Amino acid sequence: MEADVIEEILRIYGFNNIELSETSGTNFISDFPVKDVNKFRKGIGEMLVANGFYEIMTNSLTSLAYQQKHKLNFNGEPAEILNKLSEEQGVLRQTMLFTGLEVCAHNINRKQKDLKAYEFGKIYWKASSQTGKSGGGQVGGASYEEEERLALYITGNFETENWQNKSRTVNYYDLAQFVFIILQKCLRSEKREQQNYKQEKVDDPLFDYGMRIVNGTVEIGRLGKVKSALVKDFGIKQEIFYADLDMSLLFKSASPKFEVQEVPKFPEVRRDLSLVLDKHVTFAEIQELVLATEKRLIKEIIAFDVYEGDNIPQGKKAYALGFTLLDESKTLTDEEIDKTMAKLMGAFEQKMGALIRK
């Protein structure tokens, strides 16, 4: 048949040499989205595992008594199970905290007191049909919503006790560092300048103290030390630090591209500065002022010492700051460095009332 002859000719000529139009090919059938949420979730998980975390998976069902005892209110109303098997699993969770604390308690009761855990999971709530989001299910006039979150839990010692390093218990700043690493991983370099991430103090009934992370006016998540009364309810006698992040917002900011950057050809310069400031001034406020004053040359800001006590006026504290300066187009001169530092000192004195210790 004619078709057989054509097939033999094509075999000899080579099917790979035949150009097809876009609609004639089948590649589109196997195309995957450029941004894959599963790959993104896996990348975050691998990064956390590399930092000593273990992944946990908990039940979406929890006890309503946890929040009723402390009169906690979350977004919307609890989504109650109509045909519940038990009161301990009577509602869908509105926060990741309670099921995570159950895991912490289970391990601590078995002498596994040094914990770093993370969980990808969903929270649920019932809202009125007028306030329902797209994608929510509607049953009997009520809109049921869900949202994916990333939860982090750390407690106990920061690392296993050994002869080289003294053991120390984890603190809020350890958790904040892990959250910062996640945010850095979610943003490619050219997007970081466009983001306006800030930490703000928050009064949250789940925390003894904590912060919320915002990008402009949008809240990305919250982190802090879990309220002692909540921890006590689970029979836990050590501090628990907890972070709750919005996965959809993290994924929206992420990029699937792998980027490399040429190593700078010109040397960095380090300059230190000692300031006496009001004790309520935070390091985040200092960073914000520095970047508003000189963003191009300042590549890194660190606080290597914070002191309150003798020789420091009451209501004040001393910050020892380190600044890394770099011009990627040329070697910085002493004049440029001195001019930049003088500009920073002037900003600290005028806008923060700082005393420069020389």
C-alpha positions as CSV (number, residue, x, y, z in Angstrom):
1,M,0.0,0.0,0.0
2,E,1.0,3.6,-0.5
3,A,1.2,4.2,3.3
4,D,3.6,1.3,3.6
5,V,5.9,2.8,1.0
6,I,5.8,6.2,2.7
7,E,6.6,4.6,6.0
8,E,9.7,2.8,4.6
9,I,10.9,6.1,3.0
10,L,10.5,7.9,6.3
11,R,12.4,5.2,8.2
12,I,15.3,5.5,5.8
13,Y,15.2,9.3,5.9
14,G,14.8,9.3,9.7
15,F,11.7,10.3,11.6
16,N,13.8,12.6,13.7
17,N,14.5,14.7,10.6
18,I,10.8,15.5,10.0
19,E,9.8,18.9,11.2
20,L,6.4,19.0,12.8
21,S,4.2,22.0,13.6
22,E,3.5,22.7,17.2
23,T,0.0,21.2,17.0
24,S,1.2,18.1,15.2
25,G,3.5,17.1,18.0
26,T,2.7,15.3,21.2
27,N,5.1,17.1,23.5
28,F,2.4,19.3,24.9
29,I,0.8,16.2,26.4
30,S,3.8,15.7,28.8
31,D,4.5,19.3,29.5
32,F,4.7,20.2,33.2
33,P,4.2,23.6,34.8
34,V,7.4,25.6,35.0
35,K,6.7,26.2,38.7
36,D,5.9,22.9,40.3
37,V,4.6,23.1,43.8
38,N,5.8,19.5,44.6
39,K,9.4,20.3,43.5
40,F,9.2,23.5,45.6
41,R,8.0,21.6,48.6
42,K,10.7,19.0,48.2
43,G,13.4,21.6,47.9
44,I,12.3,23.3,51.1
45,G,12.1,19.9,52.9
46,E,15.6,18.9,51.7
47,M,17.0,22.2,52.9
48,L,15.4,21.8,56.4
49,V,16.6,18.1,56.6
50,A,20.1,19.3,55.8
51,N,19.8,21.6,58.9
52,G,18.8,18.8,61.2
53,F,15.0,18.8,60.9
54,Y,12.8,15.7,60.6
55,E,9.5,15.8,58.7
56,I,6.4,14.9,60.6
57,M,2.9,14.1,59.3
58,T,0.0,14.6,61.7
59,N,-3.8,14.1,61.6
60,S,-5.9,17.0,60.3
61,L,-8.5,16.1,62.9
62,T,-7.9,17.5,66.4
63,S,-9.8,18.3,69.7
64,L,-11.9,21.5,70.0
65,A,-11.0,21.5,73.7
66,Y,-7.5,22.8,73.0
67,Q,-8.8,26.2,71.8
68,Q,-11.9,26.3,74.0
69,K,-9.8,26.0,77.2
70,H,-7.8,29.1,76.4
71,K,-10.7,30.9,74.5
72,L,-8.7,31.0,71.3
73,N,-10.4,32.3,68.1
74,F,-9.0,31.7,64.7
75,N,-10.1,32.7,61.2
76,G,-13.7,31.7,60.8
77,E,-15.5,29.0,62.8
78,P,-14.2,25.4,63.4
79,A,-15.3,22.9,60.8
80,E,-16.9,20.2,63.0
81,I,-17.2,16.6,61.9
82,L,-20.8,15.5,61.9
83,N,-20.2,11.8,62.5
84,K,-17.1,12.1,64.7
85,L,-15.4,9.0,66.1
86,S,-14.3,10.8,69.2
87,E,-14.2,14.2,70.8
88,E,-10.3,14.1,70.5
89,Q,-10.7,14.2,66.7
90,G,-13.9,16.1,66.5
91,V,-12.9,19.1,64.3
92,L,-10.6,20.0,61.5
93,R,-7.6,21.9,62.8
94,Q,-7.5,25.7,62.4
95,T,-3.8,25.8,63.4
96,M,-0.9,23.4,62.9
97,L,0.3,24.0,66.5
98,F,-1.8,21.5,68.5
99,T,-1.1,18.4,66.5
100,G,2.6,19.4,66.4
101,L,2.7,19.8,70.2
102,E,1.2,16.3,70.4
103,V,4.3,15.0,68.4
104,C,6.7,17.0,70.6
105,A,5.1,15.6,73.8
106,H,5.2,12.0,72.5
107,N,8.9,12.3,71.8
108,I,9.9,14.2,74.9
109,N,8.0,11.6,77.1
110,R,10.3,9.0,75.5
111,K,13.5,11.0,76.3
112,Q,13.9,12.5,72.8
113,K,14.1,16.0,74.1
114,D,16.2,17.7,71.3
115,L,13.7,18.2,68.5
116,K,13.7,20.0,65.2
117,A,10.6,19.1,63.1
118,Y,8.7,20.5,60.2
119,E,5.3,19.7,58.6
120,F,3.5,20.7,55.4
121,G,-0.2,20.5,56.1
122,K,-3.5,22.3,55.8
123,I,-5.7,24.2,58.1
124,Y,-9.5,24.5,57.6
125,W,-12.3,26.7,58.7
126,K,-16.0,27.5,58.0
127,A,-16.8,30.9,56.7
128,S,-20.0,32.6,55.5
129,S,-20.7,32.2,51.8
130,Q,-20.2,35.9,51.2
131,T,-16.6,35.7,52.4
132,G,-15.6,32.4,50.8
133,K,-12.6,32.2,48.6
134,S,-12.5,30.6,45.2
135,G,-11.8,26.9,45.5
136,G,-13.6,26.5,48.8
137,G,-16.4,24.0,49.1
138,Q,-19.9,25.1,50.0
139,V,-22.3,22.9,52.0
140,G,-25.7,23.9,53.3
141,G,-25.0,27.7,52.8
142,A,-21.6,27.6,54.6
143,S,-18.3,27.9,52.8
144,Y,-15.6,25.6,53.9
145,E,-12.0,26.8,53.3
146,E,-8.6,25.3,53.4
147,E,-5.1,26.7,53.3
148,E,-1.7,25.0,53.1
149,R,0.9,26.0,55.8
150,L,4.5,25.2,56.7
151,A,5.1,24.7,60.4
152,L,8.4,24.5,62.2
153,Y,9.0,23.3,65.8
154,I,12.3,23.4,67.7
155,T,13.0,22.6,71.3
156,G,15.7,21.2,73.6
157,N,19.4,21.6,72.8
158,F,20.6,23.2,69.5
159,E,23.0,20.3,68.8
160,T,24.0,17.0,70.4
161,E,26.2,17.3,73.4
162,N,29.9,16.6,72.5
163,W,33.4,17.2,73.9
164,Q,34.2,20.1,71.5
165,N,31.1,22.3,72.0
166,K,29.1,23.1,75.1
167,S,25.4,22.3,74.7
168,R,23.0,25.2,74.7
169,T,19.2,25.3,74.5
170,V,17.5,26.6,71.4
171,N,16.1,30.1,71.4
172,Y,13.9,32.4,69.4
173,Y,16.9,33.5,67.2
174,D,17.6,30.0,66.1
175,L,14.1,29.6,64.8
176,A,14.3,33.1,63.2
177,Q,17.4,32.1,61.3
178,F,15.8,29.0,59.8
179,V,12.8,31.1,58.7
180,F,15.2,33.6,57.1
181,I,16.9,30.8,55.2
182,I,13.5,29.7,53.9
183,L,12.6,33.2,52.7
184,Q,16.0,33.5,51.0
185,K,15.5,30.2,49.2
186,C,12.1,31.4,48.0
187,L,13.4,34.5,46.3
188,R,15.8,34.7,43.4
189,S,18.3,37.6,43.5
190,E,16.6,40.1,41.3
191,K,13.3,39.7,43.2
192,R,14.9,40.3,46.6
193,E,15.3,44.0,46.0
194,Q,11.6,44.2,45.1
195,Q,10.4,42.5,48.3
196,N,9.8,44.5,51.4
197,Y,10.0,41.8,54.1
198,K,9.7,43.2,57.7
199,Q,9.4,41.7,61.1
200,E,6.9,43.3,63.4
201,K,6.1,42.5,67.0
202,V,2.8,40.8,67.4
203,D,0.4,40.1,70.3
204,D,-0.7,36.6,69.6
205,P,-2.5,34.3,72.1
206,L,-0.4,31.4,70.9
207,F,2.9,33.0,71.9
208,D,4.5,34.4,75.0
209,Y,6.4,36.6,72.6
210,G,6.7,36.6,68.8
211,M,6.9,38.4,65.5
212,R,5.0,38.4,62.3
213,I,6.6,38.5,58.9
214,V,5.0,40.9,56.4
215,N,5.7,41.8,52.8
216,G,4.2,45.2,52.4
217,T,0.8,44.7,53.9
218,V,0.6,40.9,53.4
219,E,1.4,38.6,56.3
220,I,3.7,35.7,55.3
221,G,3.7,34.0,58.7
222,R,4.4,34.2,62.4
223,L,7.0,32.8,64.8
224,G,7.7,32.9,68.5
225,K,7.9,31.1,71.8
226,V,4.7,29.0,72.4
227,K,2.7,30.2,75.4
228,S,3.8,28.4,78.5
229,A,0.2,27.6,79.5
230,L,-0.4,25.8,76.2
231,V,2.8,23.8,76.5
232,K,1.9,22.8,80.0
233,D,-1.4,21.4,78.8
234,F,0.6,18.8,76.8
235,G,2.8,17.8,79.8
236,I,5.8,19.5,78.2
237,K,8.3,21.1,80.7
238,Q,10.6,22.8,78.2
239,E,10.3,25.7,75.8
240,I,8.8,25.2,72.4
241,F,9.5,27.6,69.5
242,Y,7.1,27.5,66.6
243,A,6.8,29.1,63.2
244,D,3.7,29.1,60.9
245,L,4.2,30.2,57.3
246,D,1.8,30.6,54.4
247,M,2.9,28.1,51.7
248,S,0.9,29.7,48.9
249,L,2.6,33.0,49.4
250,L,6.1,31.4,49.6
251,F,5.4,29.5,46.4
252,K,4.1,32.6,44.7
253,S,7.5,34.3,45.4
254,A,9.6,31.4,44.4
255,S,11.4,30.9,41.1
256,P,12.3,27.5,39.5
257,K,15.4,29.0,37.9
258,F,18.9,28.0,39.2
259,E,21.0,31.1,39.2
260,V,24.8,31.6,39.4
261,Q,26.7,34.8,39.9
262,E,30.3,35.7,39.1
263,V,32.6,36.0,42.0
264,P,33.4,39.7,42.6
265,K,36.8,40.6,41.2
266,F,37.3,43.4,43.8
267,P,37.9,43.0,47.5
268,E,35.3,43.5,50.3
269,V,36.0,45.9,53.1
270,R,34.9,45.5,56.7
271,R,34.2,48.4,59.0
272,D,32.9,48.3,62.6
273,L,30.8,50.8,64.5
274,S,29.7,51.0,68.1
275,L,26.5,52.7,69.0
276,V,24.5,53.5,72.2
277,L,20.8,53.5,71.4
278,D,17.5,53.4,73.1
279,K,16.9,49.8,74.4
280,H,13.7,49.5,72.4
281,V,15.4,49.9,69.0
282,T,15.5,46.6,67.2
283,F,18.2,45.3,64.9
284,A,15.6,45.2,62.1
285,E,15.1,48.9,62.5
286,I,18.8,49.4,62.3
287,Q,19.0,47.4,59.1
288,E,16.1,49.4,57.6
289,L,17.9,52.7,58.3
290,V,21.2,51.5,56.9
291,L,19.7,50.2,53.6
292,A,17.7,53.5,53.3
293,T,20.9,55.5,53.7
294,E,23.3,53.5,51.6
295,K,22.0,50.4,49.7
296,R,24.5,50.1,46.9
297,L,27.8,49.6,48.8
298,I,26.6,47.9,52.0
299,K,26.3,44.2,51.3
300,E,26.0,42.8,54.8
301,I,25.2,44.1,58.3
302,I,25.9,42.0,61.4
303,A,25.5,42.7,65.2
304,F,28.4,40.9,66.9
305,D,27.7,42.3,70.3
306,V,24.8,43.8,72.3
307,Y,25.4,45.0,75.8
308,E,23.3,46.5,78.6
309,G,24.7,47.2,82.1
310,D,27.7,49.0,83.6
311,N,28.8,52.2,81.9
312,I,25.7,52.2,79.7
313,P,23.0,54.8,80.7
314,Q,19.7,53.4,82.0
315,G,17.2,52.7,79.2
316,K,20.0,52.4,76.7
317,K,22.0,49.5,75.1
318,A,25.2,49.3,73.1
319,Y,25.3,47.7,69.7
320,A,28.6,46.6,68.1
321,L,27.9,46.5,64.3
322,G,29.9,45.2,61.4
323,F,29.5,46.5,57.9
324,T,30.7,44.8,54.7
325,L,31.2,47.2,51.8
326,L,31.8,46.2,48.2
327,D,31.7,47.9,44.8
328,E,31.5,45.2,42.1
329,S,32.8,47.6,39.4
330,K,36.0,48.8,41.1
331,T,38.2,48.8,44.3
332,L,36.8,51.1,47.0
333,T,39.1,53.9,48.0
334,D,39.6,55.1,51.6
335,E,37.8,58.3,50.8
336,E,34.7,56.5,49.6
337,I,34.7,54.2,52.6
338,D,35.1,57.1,55.1
339,K,32.4,59.0,53.3
340,T,29.9,56.1,53.5
341,M,30.6,55.5,57.2
342,A,30.2,59.2,58.0
343,K,26.9,59.2,56.1
344,L,25.8,56.2,58.2
345,M,26.9,57.8,61.5
346,G,25.0,61.0,60.6
347,A,21.8,59.0,59.9
348,F,22.1,57.1,63.3
349,E,22.6,60.4,65.2
350,Q,19.8,62.3,63.5
351,K,17.2,59.6,63.1
352,M,17.8,57.4,66.1
353,G,19.5,59.8,68.5
354,A,22.5,57.5,68.7
355,L,25.7,58.2,70.6
356,I,28.7,57.0,68.5
357,R,31.3,55.4,70.7
358,K,34.8,56.2,69.3
